[in-house]
């Protein structure tokens, strides 16, 4: 009889300039005795990955094992290009995944740069570094008391649907010394979580306290349970500190800033109390090809060796004509990925005053390798006021709707 055991494989591919992960999990079903489930995660290396079903529902061990072995063989073939890596981030099971949670996050809108700097001089606002992760609210609930108490931790996406979160992160949230907690933040990948708001507790179930009060409470709460899962979120609470934070984040190639009215309660959806200020750059690139019948084109830049480097696609807005192949165009973007492509590209039109020699890779601003520092290091940040960290209550870092 074949010995039945759980298997977890973590793969990585850097074939053809890519850098991506593929994880495969053969697990016993948590509900049905004797049945097994097969899950996978895939995406950019180091990013937050979503656990998905490779086989729908629970099946026999032999059926799950057969697909597990076939998938592993395909991925590690010359064509697949994946190789084994020592370890990966283990996620929760999928039992509740994709169910509606009832949680809805606050969302951001951009405001003009002039208004950003006007508000930066207003002490009524606090400022935080805008993190580039995947939006994730996390809720802890507790049924019963004492040793028999049952703790449940769930994560949700921007749409309020339940999604798996890393098990170590779920354990860290479960250990927080409150029976009911709702956090808002960013899943930064590799099990790291940048918490920027304490949305709700038993004492404030609807988040009616002001965001500065909530931020201080959040800091106090997270420091009661030290964990490598907690990633710091730099904050500035005075106009002087806000200007310094702006300079520092720009200097290290950060994504931007978020501002929020200190007295504002937590309000799901887009409102007037919070806003984003992304640091967009502009690049001159060449149109390589059209994307079939879609209103998008493939763009590229020229490397030091004279070869074109694909920057993938950019959508052409309806108020612009489709640029011809070979056209030199401008694109705004947040940063470039080392593996190719631009983050949040925005087409800005044809440049008749530029030639192919201006479309160079060296003009691009690349994403920092790792902009996450542990929460324990945050007090060393120039824009962090230790007095706030000693008193307690929470924050309001607010991320872009796309996060």
C-alpha positions as a Markdown table, in Angstrom:
| # | Residue | x | y | z |
|---|---|---|---|---|
| 1 | Unk | 0.0 | 0.0 | 0.0 |
| 2 | Unk | 1.3 | 3.4 | -1.0 |
| 3 | Unk | 2.3 | 5.5 | 2.1 |
| 4 | Unk | 0.2 | 8.6 | 2.2 |
| 5 | Unk | 1.8 | 11.8 | 3.4 |
| 6 | Unk | 1.5 | 15.6 | 2.9 |
| 7 | Unk | 4.0 | 17.2 | 0.4 |
| 8 | Unk | 4.9 | 20.8 | -0.1 |
| 9 | Unk | 7.2 | 21.9 | -2.9 |
| 10 | Unk | 8.5 | 25.4 | -3.5 |
| 11 | Unk | 9.8 | 26.2 | -7.0 |
| 12 | Unk | 11.4 | 29.3 | -8.7 |
| 13 | Unk | 12.0 | 30.1 | -12.3 |
| 14 | Unk | 14.3 | 32.8 | -13.7 |
| 15 | Unk | 14.1 | 31.5 | -17.2 |
| 16 | Unk | 14.2 | 34.1 | -20.0 |
| 17 | Unk | 14.6 | 37.0 | -17.6 |
| 18 | Unk | 11.5 | 36.1 | -15.5 |
| 19 | Unk | 11.6 | 35.7 | -11.7 |
| 20 | Unk | 8.5 | 33.9 | -10.4 |
| 21 | Unk | 7.5 | 31.3 | -7.8 |
| 22 | Unk | 5.3 | 28.2 | -8.1 |
| 23 | Unk | 4.4 | 26.3 | -4.9 |
| 24 | Unk | 2.5 | 23.0 | -4.8 |
| 25 | Unk | 0.7 | 21.5 | -1.8 |
| 26 | Unk | -0.7 | 18.0 | -1.3 |
| 27 | Unk | -2.7 | 18.1 | 1.9 |
| 28 | Unk | -5.2 | 16.0 | 3.8 |
| 29 | Unk | -8.7 | 17.5 | 3.6 |
| 30 | Unk | -9.7 | 19.3 | 6.8 |
| 31 | Unk | -13.3 | 18.2 | 6.6 |
| 32 | Unk | -13.6 | 14.8 | 4.9 |
| 33 | Unk | -11.6 | 11.9 | 6.4 |
| 34 | Unk | -9.5 | 9.9 | 3.9 |
| 35 | Unk | -9.7 | 12.6 | 1.1 |
| 36 | Unk | -7.0 | 14.9 | -0.1 |
| 37 | Unk | -6.7 | 18.3 | -1.7 |
| 38 | Unk | -4.2 | 19.8 | -4.1 |
| 39 | Unk | -3.4 | 23.5 | -3.9 |
| 40 | Unk | -0.9 | 25.8 | -5.7 |
| 41 | Unk | 0.4 | 29.4 | -5.5 |
| 42 | Unk | 2.1 | 31.3 | -8.3 |
| 43 | Unk | 3.3 | 34.8 | -9.0 |
| 44 | Unk | 6.3 | 37.1 | -8.9 |
| 45 | Unk | 9.1 | 36.0 | -6.7 |
| 46 | Unk | 8.8 | 37.5 | -3.2 |
| 47 | Unk | 5.3 | 38.8 | -3.8 |
| 48 | Unk | 2.1 | 38.0 | -1.9 |
| 49 | Unk | 0.7 | 34.8 | -3.4 |
| 50 | Unk | -2.9 | 33.5 | -3.4 |
| 51 | Unk | -3.5 | 29.9 | -2.6 |
| 52 | Unk | -5.8 | 28.2 | -5.3 |
| 53 | Unk | -7.2 | 24.8 | -6.0 |
| 54 | Unk | -5.3 | 22.7 | -8.5 |
| 55 | Unk | -8.1 | 20.1 | -8.3 |
| 56 | Unk | -11.5 | 21.3 | -7.4 |
| 57 | Unk | -12.7 | 19.9 | -4.0 |
| 58 | Unk | -11.5 | 16.9 | -2.1 |
| 59 | Unk | -10.4 | 13.7 | -4.0 |
| 60 | Unk | -8.7 | 10.4 | -3.3 |
| 61 | Unk | -5.0 | 10.4 | -2.4 |
| 62 | Unk | -4.1 | 8.5 | -5.6 |
| 63 | Unk | -5.9 | 11.1 | -7.8 |
| 64 | Unk | -4.3 | 14.0 | -6.0 |
| 65 | Unk | -0.9 | 12.5 | -6.0 |
| 66 | Unk | -1.0 | 11.7 | -9.7 |
| 67 | Unk | -1.7 | 15.4 | -10.6 |
| 68 | Unk | 0.9 | 16.5 | -8.0 |
| 69 | Unk | 3.6 | 14.4 | -9.7 |
| 70 | Unk | 2.5 | 15.4 | -13.2 |
| 71 | Unk | 2.6 | 19.1 | -12.4 |
| 72 | Unk | 6.0 | 18.8 | -10.7 |
| 73 | Unk | 7.4 | 17.0 | -13.7 |
| 74 | Unk | 6.1 | 19.7 | -16.1 |
| 75 | Unk | 7.3 | 22.6 | -14.0 |
| 76 | Unk | 10.8 | 21.2 | -13.5 |
| 77 | Unk | 11.3 | 20.2 | -17.2 |
| 78 | Unk | 13.5 | 22.2 | -19.5 |
| 79 | Unk | 10.4 | 23.8 | -21.0 |
| 80 | Unk | 8.9 | 24.7 | -17.6 |
| 81 | Unk | 12.2 | 26.1 | -16.3 |
| 82 | Unk | 11.5 | 25.8 | -12.6 |
| 83 | Unk | 14.0 | 24.6 | -10.0 |
| 84 | Unk | 13.5 | 23.8 | -6.3 |
| 85 | Unk | 14.1 | 26.4 | -3.7 |
| 86 | Unk | 14.7 | 25.5 | -0.1 |
| 87 | Unk | 11.5 | 26.9 | 1.4 |
| 88 | Unk | 8.5 | 29.1 | 0.8 |
| 89 | Unk | 5.7 | 30.8 | 2.8 |
| 90 | Unk | 3.1 | 28.4 | 4.0 |
| 91 | Unk | -0.5 | 29.7 | 3.7 |
| 92 | Unk | -3.8 | 28.9 | 5.4 |
| 93 | Unk | -6.1 | 26.3 | 3.9 |
| 94 | Unk | -8.7 | 27.3 | 1.3 |
| 95 | Unk | -11.8 | 26.1 | 3.3 |
| 96 | Unk | -13.4 | 29.6 | 3.5 |
| 97 | Unk | -11.7 | 31.2 | 0.5 |
| 98 | Unk | -13.6 | 33.5 | -1.8 |
| 99 | Unk | -16.5 | 33.8 | 0.6 |
| 100 | Unk | -17.9 | 37.3 | 1.4 |
| 101 | Unk | -16.4 | 38.5 | 4.7 |
| 102 | Unk | -18.5 | 41.6 | 5.4 |
| 103 | Unk | -15.3 | 43.7 | 5.6 |
| 104 | Unk | -14.8 | 46.7 | 3.3 |
| 105 | Unk | -11.5 | 48.7 | 3.2 |
| 106 | Unk | -11.0 | 52.4 | 3.0 |
| 107 | Unk | -9.8 | 53.4 | -0.5 |
| 108 | Unk | -7.8 | 56.3 | -1.8 |
| 109 | Unk | -8.0 | 58.9 | -4.6 |
| 110 | Unk | -5.2 | 61.0 | -6.0 |
| 111 | Unk | -5.2 | 64.8 | -5.5 |
| 112 | Unk | -3.1 | 67.4 | -7.3 |
| 113 | Unk | 0.5 | 67.8 | -6.2 |
| 114 | Unk | 0.0 | 71.4 | -5.3 |
| 115 | Unk | -2.8 | 70.4 | -2.9 |
| 116 | Unk | -0.6 | 67.7 | -1.4 |
| 117 | Unk | 2.1 | 70.2 | -0.4 |
| 118 | Unk | -0.5 | 72.6 | 0.8 |
| 119 | Unk | -1.9 | 69.9 | 3.2 |
| 120 | Unk | 1.7 | 69.0 | 4.1 |
| 121 | Unk | 1.9 | 72.3 | 5.9 |
| 122 | Unk | -1.3 | 71.6 | 7.8 |
| 123 | Unk | -0.7 | 69.9 | 11.2 |
| 124 | Unk | -4.2 | 68.4 | 11.0 |
| 125 | Unk | -2.8 | 65.7 | 8.7 |
| 126 | Unk | -0.5 | 62.7 | 9.3 |
| 127 | Unk | 1.6 | 61.1 | 6.5 |
| 128 | Unk | 2.8 | 57.6 | 5.8 |
| 129 | Unk | 4.9 | 55.9 | 3.3 |
| 130 | Unk | 2.7 | 54.2 | 0.6 |
| 131 | Unk | 3.5 | 50.5 | 0.6 |
| 132 | Unk | 3.5 | 48.4 | -2.6 |
| 133 | Unk | 1.9 | 45.2 | -1.5 |
| 134 | Unk | -1.4 | 43.5 | -1.8 |
| 135 | Unk | -4.3 | 45.0 | 0.2 |
| 136 | Unk | -5.2 | 42.8 | 3.1 |
| 137 | Unk | -7.6 | 43.3 | 6.0 |
| 138 | Unk | -7.3 | 40.7 | 8.8 |
| 139 | Unk | -9.9 | 39.9 | 11.4 |
| 140 | Unk | -9.5 | 37.9 | 14.6 |
| 141 | Unk | -12.6 | 36.7 | 16.4 |
| 142 | Unk | -12.9 | 34.7 | 19.6 |
| 143 | Unk | -15.7 | 32.4 | 20.8 |
| 144 | Unk | -15.8 | 31.4 | 24.4 |
| 145 | Unk | -13.2 | 32.1 | 27.1 |
| 146 | Unk | -10.3 | 30.4 | 28.8 |
| 147 | Unk | -8.5 | 27.3 | 27.4 |
| 148 | Unk | -11.6 | 26.3 | 25.5 |
| 149 | Unk | -11.8 | 29.6 | 23.5 |
| 150 | Unk | -11.9 | 29.2 | 19.8 |
| 151 | Unk | -9.9 | 31.8 | 17.8 |
| 152 | Unk | -10.5 | 32.4 | 14.1 |
| 153 | Unk | -8.3 | 34.5 | 11.9 |
| 154 | Unk | -9.3 | 35.4 | 8.3 |
| 155 | Unk | -7.7 | 37.6 | 5.6 |
| 156 | Unk | -9.7 | 39.5 | 3.0 |
| 157 | Unk | -8.8 | 41.2 | -0.3 |
| 158 | Unk | -9.8 | 44.6 | -1.6 |
| 159 | Unk | -13.2 | 43.3 | -2.6 |
| 160 | Unk | -14.0 | 41.9 | 0.9 |
| 161 | Unk | -13.6 | 38.3 | -0.1 |
| 162 | Unk | -11.8 | 35.9 | 2.2 |
| 163 | Unk | -8.3 | 34.8 | 1.0 |
| 164 | Unk | -5.6 | 32.7 | 2.6 |
| 165 | Unk | -2.9 | 34.5 | 4.5 |
| 166 | Unk | 0.5 | 33.1 | 5.6 |
| 167 | Unk | 0.1 | 30.8 | 8.6 |
| 168 | Unk | 2.8 | 32.5 | 10.6 |
| 169 | Unk | 1.0 | 35.8 | 10.1 |
| 170 | Unk | -2.3 | 34.2 | 11.1 |
| 171 | Unk | -0.6 | 32.9 | 14.3 |
| 172 | Unk | 0.8 | 36.3 | 15.1 |
| 173 | Unk | -2.6 | 37.9 | 14.8 |
| 174 | Unk | -4.2 | 35.2 | 16.9 |
| 175 | Unk | -1.6 | 35.9 | 19.6 |
| 176 | Unk | -2.6 | 39.6 | 19.9 |
| 177 | Unk | -4.0 | 40.2 | 23.4 |
| 178 | Unk | -7.5 | 41.2 | 22.3 |
| 179 | Unk | -10.4 | 38.9 | 21.6 |
| 180 | Unk | -11.6 | 40.9 | 18.6 |
| 181 | Unk | -9.4 | 42.8 | 16.2 |
| 182 | Unk | -9.6 | 44.0 | 12.6 |
| 183 | Unk | -6.4 | 45.2 | 11.0 |
| 184 | Unk | -5.9 | 46.9 | 7.7 |
| 185 | Unk | -2.6 | 46.8 | 5.8 |
| 186 | Unk | -0.6 | 45.4 | 2.9 |
| 187 | Unk | 0.6 | 41.8 | 2.4 |
| 188 | Unk | 4.2 | 42.5 | 1.4 |
| 189 | Unk | 5.1 | 38.9 | 0.4 |
| 190 | Unk | 7.3 | 36.4 | 2.1 |
| 191 | Unk | 5.0 | 36.4 | 5.2 |
| 192 | Unk | 5.5 | 40.2 | 5.9 |
| 193 | Unk | 2.6 | 42.4 | 6.8 |
| 194 | Unk | 2.6 | 46.2 | 6.9 |
| 195 | Unk | -0.3 | 47.1 | 9.2 |
| 196 | Unk | -1.4 | 50.7 | 8.8 |
| 197 | Unk | -4.7 | 50.8 | 10.6 |
| 198 | Unk | -6.5 | 49.3 | 13.6 |
| 199 | Unk | -10.0 | 49.2 | 12.1 |
| 200 | Unk | -11.9 | 47.8 | 15.0 |
| 201 | Unk | -11.7 | 46.3 | 18.5 |
| 202 | Unk | -14.2 | 45.4 | 21.2 |
| 203 | Unk | -13.9 | 49.0 | 22.5 |
| 204 | Unk | -14.3 | 50.6 | 19.1 |
| 205 | Unk | -16.2 | 48.1 | 16.9 |
| 206 | Unk | -16.9 | 50.6 | 14.1 |
| 207 | Unk | -13.6 | 52.5 | 14.0 |
| 208 | Unk | -15.0 | 55.8 | 15.2 |
| 209 | Unk | -11.8 | 56.9 | 17.0 |
| 210 | Unk | -9.6 | 59.4 | 15.1 |
| 211 | Unk | -7.0 | 57.8 | 12.8 |
| 212 | Unk | -4.1 | 59.2 | 14.9 |
| 213 | Unk | -5.6 | 57.6 | 18.0 |
| 214 | Unk | -6.0 | 54.3 | 16.2 |
| 215 | Unk | -2.4 | 54.4 | 14.9 |
| 216 | Unk | -1.0 | 54.9 | 18.3 |
| 217 | Unk | -3.1 | 52.0 | 19.6 |
| 218 | Unk | -2.0 | 49.8 | 16.7 |
| 219 | Unk | 1.7 | 50.4 | 17.5 |
| 220 | Unk | 1.1 | 49.6 | 21.2 |
| 221 | Unk | -0.8 | 46.4 | 20.2 |
| 222 | Unk | 1.8 | 45.1 | 17.7 |
| 223 | Unk | 4.7 | 45.6 | 20.1 |
| 224 | Unk | 3.0 | 43.3 | 22.7 |
| 225 | Unk | 3.5 | 40.4 | 20.3 |
| 226 | Unk | 6.9 | 40.9 | 18.5 |
| 227 | Unk | 7.0 | 39.0 | 15.2 |
| 228 | Unk | 9.1 | 38.9 | 12.0 |
| 229 | Unk | 5.7 | 39.2 | 10.2 |
| 230 | Unk | 5.3 | 42.9 | 11.2 |
| 231 | Unk | 6.8 | 45.3 | 8.6 |
| 232 | Unk | 7.2 | 48.9 | 9.6 |
| 233 | Unk | 5.2 | 51.8 | 8.1 |
| 234 | Unk | 7.0 | 55.1 | 8.3 |
| 235 | Unk | 4.9 | 57.9 | 9.7 |
| 236 | Unk | 5.2 | 61.7 | 10.0 |
| 237 | Unk | 2.8 | 63.6 | 12.3 |
| 238 | Unk | 4.1 | 67.2 | 11.9 |
| 239 | Unk | 4.7 | 69.4 | 8.8 |
| 240 | Unk | 8.4 | 69.3 | 9.4 |
| 241 | Unk | 8.5 | 65.6 | 9.7 |
| 242 | Unk | 6.3 | 65.2 | 6.6 |
| 243 | Unk | 8.7 | 67.1 | 4.4 |
| 244 | Unk | 11.6 | 65.0 | 5.7 |
| 245 | Unk | 9.6 | 61.8 | 5.0 |
| 246 | Unk | 8.8 | 63.0 | 1.5 |
| 247 | Unk | 12.5 | 63.5 | 0.8 |
| 248 | Unk | 13.6 | 60.2 | 2.3 |
| 249 | Unk | 11.0 | 58.1 | 0.5 |
| 250 | Unk | 11.8 | 59.8 | -2.8 |
| 251 | Unk | 15.6 | 59.3 | -2.2 |
| 252 | Unk | 15.3 | 55.5 | -1.8 |
| 253 | Unk | 12.9 | 55.1 | -4.7 |
| 254 | Unk | 9.7 | 54.5 | -2.7 |
| 255 | Unk | 6.2 | 54.4 | -4.1 |
| 256 | Unk | 4.9 | 57.6 | -2.6 |
| 257 | Unk | 3.0 | 59.0 | 0.4 |
| 258 | Unk | -0.5 | 58.7 | 1.9 |
| 259 | Unk | -2.1 | 61.5 | 3.8 |
| 260 | Unk | -5.0 | 61.3 | 6.2 |
| 261 | Unk | -6.9 | 63.7 | 8.5 |
| 262 | Unk | -5.8 | 62.9 | 12.0 |
| 263 | Unk | -9.3 | 63.2 | 13.5 |
| 264 | Unk | -11.1 | 61.1 | 10.8 |
| 265 | Unk | -12.8 | 57.8 | 11.7 |
| 266 | Unk | -12.4 | 54.7 | 9.5 |
| 267 | Unk | -14.8 | 55.0 | 6.5 |
| 268 | Unk | -15.0 | 52.2 | 4.0 |
| 269 | Unk | -14.9 | 53.3 | 0.4 |
| 270 | Unk | -13.4 | 56.5 | -1.2 |
| 271 | Unk | -13.8 | 59.6 | 0.9 |
| 272 | Unk | -12.3 | 63.1 | 1.3 |
| 273 | Unk | -10.3 | 62.4 | 4.5 |
| 274 | Unk | -7.5 | 60.5 | 2.9 |
| 275 | Unk | -5.6 | 60.6 | -0.3 |
| 276 | Unk | -2.6 | 59.2 | -2.1 |
| 277 | Unk | 0.5 | 60.9 | -3.6 |
| 278 | Unk | 2.3 | 58.3 | -5.9 |
| 279 | Unk | 5.7 | 59.3 | -7.2 |
| 280 | Unk | 5.3 | 58.8 | -11.0 |
| 281 | Unk | 8.2 | 58.9 | -13.4 |
| 282 | Unk | 8.0 | 59.4 | -17.2 |
| 283 | Unk | 9.9 | 57.3 | -19.8 |
| 284 | Unk | 10.3 | 57.6 | -23.5 |
| 285 | Unk | 9.8 | 54.2 | -25.2 |
| 286 | Unk | 9.2 | 52.7 | -28.6 |
| 287 | Unk | 6.0 | 50.9 | -29.7 |
| 288 | Unk | 6.9 | 47.4 | -30.7 |
| 289 | Unk | 3.6 | 46.0 | -31.7 |
| 290 | Unk | -0.2 | 46.3 | -31.4 |
| 291 | Unk | -2.1 | 43.9 | -29.1 |
| 292 | Unk | -4.6 | 42.5 | -31.6 |
| 293 | Unk | -8.0 | 44.2 | -31.4 |
| 294 | Unk | -7.4 | 45.6 | -27.9 |
| 295 | Unk | -6.6 | 49.2 | -27.2 |
| 296 | Unk | -3.1 | 48.4 | -25.9 |
| 297 | Unk | 0.4 | 48.3 | -27.4 |
| 298 | Unk | 3.6 | 46.4 | -26.5 |
| 299 | Unk | 6.4 | 48.8 | -25.7 |
| 300 | Unk | 10.2 | 48.5 | -25.3 |
| 301 | Unk | 13.4 | 50.3 | -24.4 |
| 302 | Unk | 16.9 | 49.8 | -25.8 |
| 303 | Unk | 19.6 | 48.2 | -23.6 |
| 304 | Unk | 23.3 | 49.0 | -23.4 |
| 305 | Unk | 24.0 | 46.3 | -25.9 |
| 306 | Unk | 21.6 | 47.8 | -28.5 |
| 307 | Unk | 19.0 | 45.1 | -28.0 |
| 308 | Unk | 15.4 | 46.0 | -27.3 |
| 309 | Unk | 14.1 | 45.1 | -23.8 |
| 310 | Unk | 10.3 | 44.4 | -23.6 |
| 311 | Unk | 8.4 | 46.6 | -21.1 |
| 312 | Unk | 5.2 | 44.7 | -21.9 |
| 313 | Unk | 1.9 | 46.5 | -22.5 |
| 314 | Unk | 0.3 | 49.9 | -21.9 |
| 315 | Unk | -3.3 | 50.7 | -22.5 |
| 316 | Unk | -4.1 | 53.5 | -25.0 |
| 317 | Unk | -7.0 | 55.7 | -23.6 |
| 318 | Unk | -10.0 | 56.4 | -25.8 |
| 319 | Unk | -9.0 | 60.1 | -26.1 |
| 320 | Unk | -5.7 | 59.2 | -27.8 |
| 321 | Unk | -5.2 | 57.8 | -31.3 |
| 322 | Unk | -3.5 | 54.4 | -31.5 |
| 323 | Unk | 0.2 | 55.1 | -32.1 |
| 324 | Unk | 1.8 | 53.3 | -35.1 |
| 325 | Unk | 4.4 | 50.5 | -34.7 |
| 326 | Unk | 7.8 | 52.2 | -34.3 |
| 327 | Unk | 6.3 | 55.4 | -32.8 |
| 328 | Unk | 8.3 | 57.0 | -30.0 |
| 329 | Unk | 5.9 | 57.7 | -27.1 |
| 330 | Unk | 5.9 | 58.8 | -23.4 |
| 331 | Unk | 4.6 | 56.6 | -20.6 |
| 332 | Unk | 4.2 | 57.6 | -16.9 |
| 333 | Unk | 4.9 | 54.7 | -14.5 |
| 334 | Unk | 5.6 | 54.0 | -10.8 |
| 335 | Unk | 8.7 | 51.9 | -11.3 |
| 336 | Unk | 10.2 | 49.3 | -13.7 |
| 337 | Unk | 10.4 | 45.6 | -12.8 |
| 338 | Unk | 13.9 | 44.0 | -13.3 |
| 339 | Unk | 12.2 | 41.1 | -15.0 |
| 340 | Unk | 10.5 | 43.5 | -17.5 |
| 341 | Unk | 7.4 | 45.6 | -17.5 |
| 342 | Unk | 6.3 | 48.8 | -15.8 |
| 343 | Unk | 4.1 | 49.2 | -12.7 |
| 344 | Unk | 1.0 | 51.3 | -13.3 |
| 345 | Unk | 1.9 | 52.5 | -16.8 |
| 346 | Unk | -0.1 | 55.4 | -18.2 |
| 347 | Unk | 0.1 | 56.4 | -21.9 |
| 348 | Unk | 0.9 | 60.1 | -22.4 |
| 349 | Unk | 1.1 | 60.4 | -26.2 |
| 350 | Unk | 3.6 | 60.4 | -29.1 |
| 351 | Unk | 6.9 | 62.3 | -28.9 |
| 352 | Unk | 7.8 | 63.7 | -32.3 |
| 353 | Unk | 10.8 | 65.4 | -30.9 |
| 354 | Unk | 12.4 | 62.1 | -29.7 |
| 355 | Unk | 14.1 | 59.3 | -31.5 |
| 356 | Unk | 14.9 | 55.6 | -30.8 |
| 357 | Unk | 18.3 | 56.6 | -29.2 |
| 358 | Unk | 16.3 | 58.3 | -26.4 |
| 359 | Unk | 14.4 | 55.1 | -25.5 |
| 360 | Unk | 17.2 | 53.7 | -23.3 |
| 361 | Unk | 16.8 | 51.3 | -20.3 |
| 362 | Unk | 19.2 | 53.5 | -18.3 |
| 363 | Unk | 16.4 | 56.2 | -18.0 |
| 364 | Unk | 14.2 | 53.8 | -16.0 |
| 365 | Unk | 13.6 | 53.8 | -12.2 |
| 366 | Unk | 13.6 | 50.2 | -11.0 |
| 367 | Unk | 11.7 | 48.9 | -8.0 |
| 368 | Unk | 13.9 | 48.7 | -4.8 |
| 369 | Unk | 14.8 | 45.1 | -4.0 |
| 370 | Unk | 13.3 | 45.2 | -0.6 |
| 371 | Unk | 11.7 | 48.4 | 0.9 |
| 372 | Unk | 10.4 | 46.5 | 4.0 |
| 373 | Unk | 12.1 | 46.9 | 7.3 |
| 374 | Unk | 11.0 | 45.0 | 10.5 |
| 375 | Unk | 8.6 | 46.9 | 12.8 |
| 376 | Unk | 11.3 | 46.7 | 15.5 |
| 377 | Unk | 13.5 | 49.0 | 13.4 |
| 378 | Unk | 10.8 | 51.6 | 12.9 |
| 379 | Unk | 11.8 | 53.7 | 15.9 |
| 380 | Unk | 15.1 | 54.4 | 14.3 |
| 381 | Unk | 13.3 | 56.1 | 11.4 |
| 382 | Unk | 13.9 | 59.9 | 11.2 |
| 383 | Unk | 10.2 | 60.6 | 10.7 |
| 384 | Unk | 9.0 | 58.4 | 13.6 |
| 385 | Unk | 8.2 | 60.2 | 16.9 |
| 386 | Unk | 9.1 | 57.8 | 19.8 |
| 387 | Unk | 6.6 | 59.6 | 22.0 |
| 388 | Unk | 3.7 | 58.3 | 19.9 |
| 389 | Unk | 5.0 | 54.7 | 20.1 |
| 390 | Unk | 5.0 | 54.9 | 23.9 |
| 391 | Unk | 1.5 | 56.0 | 24.3 |
| 392 | Unk | -0.6 | 54.0 | 22.0 |
| 393 | Unk | -3.3 | 54.0 | 19.4 |
| 394 | Unk | -3.5 | 53.5 | 15.8 |
| 395 | Unk | -2.9 | 54.7 | 12.4 |
| 396 | Unk | -4.3 | 55.4 | 9.1 |
| 397 | Unk | -2.0 | 54.6 | 6.3 |
| 398 | Unk | -4.3 | 54.3 | 3.3 |
| 399 | Unk | -3.4 | 52.4 | 0.2 |
| 400 | Unk | -4.4 | 52.9 | -3.4 |
| 401 | Unk | -7.6 | 51.2 | -4.6 |
| 402 | Unk | -5.5 | 48.9 | -6.6 |
| 403 | Unk | -3.6 | 47.6 | -3.6 |
